[in-house]
Amino acid sequence: MRRRACAVARWANQRKVALEDIARLIHVDASTLRLWFRLHDRRVAQRTAAASLGPTPLDCPAAVVARVRHHLALFGPAIGVPSLKRDFPDIS
């Protein structure tokens, strides 16, 4: 309920509707709505990025990416992963 009320209130506030009017429309006190905003902002600020699973991704140089794309253009999308691993062992 609070999250939805905050979302609607922020949407209306961006459209220049006064906070007191929004609070009256959703039947809460304006100070309560301000408190909900602060609590929501605090929770959002404390969120951390989700940890990625698996090995860290590698950034391939543009020349290697071009070689792989050329290889795929030659042999088509039906080429299997074992063939790609054999032909490009440094990036598999």
C-alpha positions as CSV (number, residue, x, y, z in Angstrom):
1,M,0.0,0.0,0.0
2,R,2.7,2.5,1.0
3,R,4.8,1.8,-2.1
4,R,1.9,2.3,-4.4
5,A,0.8,5.4,-2.5
6,C,4.4,6.8,-2.9
7,A,4.4,6.0,-6.6
8,V,1.1,7.7,-7.2
9,A,2.1,10.7,-5.1
10,R,5.4,11.1,-6.9
11,W,3.6,10.8,-10.3
12,A,1.1,13.5,-9.2
13,N,3.7,15.7,-7.6
14,Q,5.7,15.7,-10.9
15,R,2.6,17.0,-12.5
16,K,2.5,20.0,-10.1
17,V,-0.2,18.6,-7.8
18,A,0.4,19.8,-4.2
19,L,1.5,17.2,-1.7
20,E,-1.3,18.1,0.7
21,D,-3.9,17.5,-2.1
22,I,-2.4,14.1,-2.9
23,A,-2.4,13.2,0.8
24,R,-6.1,14.2,1.2
25,L,-7.0,12.2,-1.9
26,I,-5.5,9.0,-0.6
27,H,-6.8,9.7,2.9
28,V,-3.5,10.1,4.8
29,D,-1.9,13.0,6.6
30,A,0.7,15.0,4.6
31,S,3.3,14.3,7.2
32,T,2.7,10.6,6.9
33,L,3.1,10.8,3.2
34,R,6.4,12.7,3.6
35,L,7.6,10.0,6.1
36,W,6.7,7.3,3.6
37,F,8.8,9.1,1.0
38,R,11.8,9.4,3.3
39,L,11.5,5.7,4.3
40,H,11.2,4.7,0.6
41,D,14.2,6.8,-0.4
42,R,16.3,5.4,2.4
43,R,15.5,1.8,1.4
44,V,16.3,2.6,-2.3
45,A,19.6,4.2,-1.3
46,Q,20.6,1.1,0.8
47,R,20.0,-1.4,-2.0
48,T,23.1,-3.0,-3.4
49,A,23.6,-4.4,-6.8
50,A,22.8,-8.1,-7.2
51,A,25.9,-10.3,-7.3
52,S,26.6,-11.8,-10.6
53,L,26.8,-15.6,-10.8
54,G,29.5,-17.5,-12.6
55,P,32.8,-16.3,-13.8
56,T,33.5,-12.7,-14.4
57,P,32.8,-11.8,-18.0
58,L,35.7,-11.0,-20.3
59,D,35.9,-8.0,-22.5
60,C,37.1,-9.0,-26.0
61,P,39.1,-6.7,-28.2
62,A,37.3,-5.4,-31.2
63,A,39.5,-7.4,-33.6
64,V,38.5,-10.7,-31.9
65,V,34.9,-9.8,-31.9
66,A,35.2,-9.0,-35.7
67,R,36.9,-12.4,-36.2
68,V,34.1,-14.3,-34.4
69,R,31.4,-12.4,-36.3
70,H,33.1,-13.2,-39.6
71,H,33.4,-16.8,-38.6
72,L,29.7,-16.9,-37.7
73,A,28.8,-15.2,-41.1
74,L,30.8,-17.9,-42.9
75,F,29.5,-21.0,-41.1
76,G,26.0,-19.7,-40.1
77,P,24.1,-19.8,-36.8
78,A,24.0,-23.6,-36.8
79,I,27.7,-23.8,-35.8
80,G,28.0,-25.5,-32.4
81,V,29.6,-24.3,-29.3
82,P,32.3,-27.0,-29.4
83,S,33.4,-25.8,-32.8
84,L,33.6,-22.2,-31.5
85,K,35.6,-23.3,-28.5
86,R,38.0,-25.1,-30.7
87,D,38.5,-22.2,-33.1
88,F,38.6,-19.5,-30.4
89,P,40.2,-21.1,-27.3
90,D,41.3,-17.8,-25.8
91,I,37.8,-16.4,-25.4
92,S,35.9,-19.6,-24.5
